[in-house]
């Protein structure tokens, strides 16, 4: 069908799909080097990988005002070149990526083990063929905001990635997709909560997060709101 496969690798630096690194699976892949990413620069940066020589030439042209020769614009392009200073920083950090991803995986393993079996808390699921980069560790809970607040009281910071589904964004209002039209997406965005995750975290800190989450979920289960919800489900 002459289709092209474009990978979104923005949060997947070093991840594996059936033993193959992402970024080498499709016709091209886009990576973000935003400072918070697994491989992060000290400012905004990104890159595209491809094994298509013709496409690589076109991409290099597009990023440089649509020009291969100075002052000669072959196409409408952009000023989107990776700053040399950021490239140098990334070159130093790249050899550390696998080691730092392994540290993230160790934190994820503590979460997987320590948070398993908690009623109402849904953990990320990993297929046997996948090796995640664990950029984030995202759980789901029906009382997400209340859970986040209780964790904050316990000194555990959390974030919501992302609070609004795309079809609810003002940018796509012209699509006229009514609330409730995509219930699974809307439920996910109401419930997702990112727990602390990073290569500098210690296993001890991860166990502290586990203890805080368990205590917070237990406290929420005893609230009148939770009891009423349980009664409705039973009914």
FENNOR-V634154 format. One line per field, one symbol per residue. psi: psi as a letter, one per 40 degrees, with the letter a starting at -180 (. if undefined). burial: # if it has 24 or more other ideal C-beta (glycine too) atoms within 12 Angstrom, else .. A space follows every 10 residues. Layout:
psi=???
burial=???
//
This chain:
psi=efiihhhgfd ffheiihfeh hiefdadiih hhfideidgi aeahiiihii ehdddddddd ddefefhdhh ehhdihaigf ihhddddddd ddddeedddd dddddddddd ddddeiehhe hhiihhidei giefdihhii hdfddddddd dddeehiiih gidhideeid dfdeefhihe dgdddddddd eihhihhiee iidddddddd dddddddddd deiddddddd dddd.
burial=......#.## #######... .###...### ###...#### #...###### ........## ##.#...... .......... .#...#...# ..#...#..# #.######## ##.##..#.# #.##...... ########## ####.###.# #....#.#.# ....#..#.. .......... .......##. #########. #...##.### .###.##..# #....#.... .....
//
